[in-house]
Amino acid sequence: MTTPAPPRKPTYRTFVAERHVEAPRAAVWAALVGLLDAGGVGPAAAAVGAERVLSFEPPWRRSARLEVEGAGLVEHTVAIRDDGETSHLVWAYLVEQPTDPADAVSVRLLADLESSLRESVERVALAVSRG
């Protein structure tokens, strides 16, 4: 009788895009929510996957899970640190690494997520600066 192999223990990858913004947290939050509502920022806006909001905590944090076919856990969080008249915007994701790191679909997914987060942080900052 053979013993079944133990289940694969997942490993995770994280990515963080962050930027200082010359505006108060409330203004950054308003720009973020406006762009999210308009479909202008975030992984779901970049057609990476369907999004399910897990936590919405105005004016400082929002977390969501992405439902991506063929991917395990994919979650992202955007947080805004209050620095008085300025703020710091941080957008990060946590993704379960693919079982085959050479899988082209998984590699593309990770690249798309990273690009989406970088672009989203810059779009929010630009929207705030334009008022």
C-alpha positions in Angstrom: 0.0 0.0 0.0 1.4 3.4 -1.0 1.1 6.5 1.1 -0.4 9.4 -0.8 1.8 12.4 -1.4 1.1 15.2 1.0 -0.8 18.1 -0.5 1.3 20.8 -2.0 2.0 23.7 0.4 1.3 26.9 -1.5 3.9 29.6 -1.8 3.0 33.3 -2.3 4.3 36.2 -4.2 3.8 39.8 -3.2 4.2 43.0 -5.1 3.9 46.6 -3.8 3.5 49.8 -5.8 3.6 53.0 -3.7 3.9 56.7 -4.1 3.9 59.9 -2.0 1.0 62.2 -3.0 0.9 65.9 -2.4 -2.7 65.9 -1.2 -4.5 65.0 2.0 -5.8 61.5 2.4 -9.5 62.5 1.9 -8.7 63.9 -1.5 -6.7 60.8 -2.5 -9.5 58.5 -1.2 -12.1 60.5 -3.2 -10.0 60.2 -6.4 -9.4 56.4 -5.8 -13.1 55.7 -5.3 -14.1 57.8 -8.3 -11.6 56.0 -10.5 -12.6 52.6 -9.2 -16.3 53.3 -9.7 -15.6 54.5 -13.3 -13.6 51.3 -14.0 -10.4 53.4 -14.5 -8.0 51.7 -12.1 -7.3 48.4 -10.5 -6.7 44.9 -11.6 -10.3 44.3 -12.6 -10.2 47.5 -14.7 -7.2 46.0 -16.5 -9.3 42.9 -17.3 -7.0 40.7 -15.1 -10.1 39.2 -13.4 -13.4 39.7 -11.8 -13.2 41.4 -8.4 -15.0 40.8 -5.1 -14.5 43.5 -2.5 -13.5 42.0 0.9 -13.0 45.2 2.9 -14.0 48.8 2.3 -12.8 51.1 5.1 -13.0 54.8 4.1 -10.9 56.8 3.9 -7.9 54.6 4.2 -8.2 51.0 3.0 -9.9 48.7 0.5 -9.2 45.0 -0.1 -10.5 42.7 -2.8 -10.1 39.2 -4.2 -9.7 38.6 -7.8 -11.4 35.6 -9.4 -8.9 34.6 -12.1 -9.4 31.3 -14.0 -6.6 28.9 -13.4 -5.2 30.9 -10.4 -5.4 30.2 -6.7 -5.5 33.0 -4.2 -5.2 36.5 -5.7 -5.9 39.4 -3.3 -5.0 43.1 -3.4 -5.2 45.9 -0.9 -4.9 49.7 -1.4 -4.1 51.8 1.7 -3.6 55.5 2.1 -1.4 56.7 5.0 -2.4 60.1 6.4 0.6 62.5 6.6 -1.4 65.6 7.3 -1.4 67.8 4.1 0.1 65.0 2.1 -0.4 61.2 2.0 1.2 58.0 1.0 -0.6 55.6 -1.4 0.3 51.9 -1.3 -1.3 49.2 -3.5 -0.2 45.6 -3.0 -1.1 42.2 -4.1 -0.6 38.7 -2.7 -0.9 35.8 -5.2 -0.5 32.1 -4.9 2.5 31.1 -7.0 1.6 28.7 -9.9 2.6 25.1 -9.5 4.6 25.5 -12.7 6.6 28.8 -12.6 7.2 28.4 -16.4 3.5 28.4 -17.2 3.0 31.2 -19.7 -0.5 32.1 -18.5 0.7 32.4 -14.9 3.7 34.5 -15.9 1.5 36.8 -18.0 -1.0 37.1 -15.1 1.7 38.2 -12.7 3.1 40.7 -15.2 -0.4 42.1 -15.8 -1.1 42.5 -12.1 2.2 44.3 -11.5 1.6 46.6 -14.5 -2.0 47.3 -13.4 -0.9 48.2 -9.8 1.9 50.5 -11.0 -0.5 52.3 -13.5 -3.3 52.5 -10.9 -1.1 54.3 -8.3 0.0 56.8 -10.9 -3.5 57.4 -12.2 -4.8 58.1 -8.7 -2.0 60.5 -8.0 -2.6 62.2 -11.4 -6.3 62.5 -10.7 -5.6 64.2 -7.4 -3.2 66.7 -8.9 -5.7 67.7 -11.5 -8.4 68.2 -8.9 
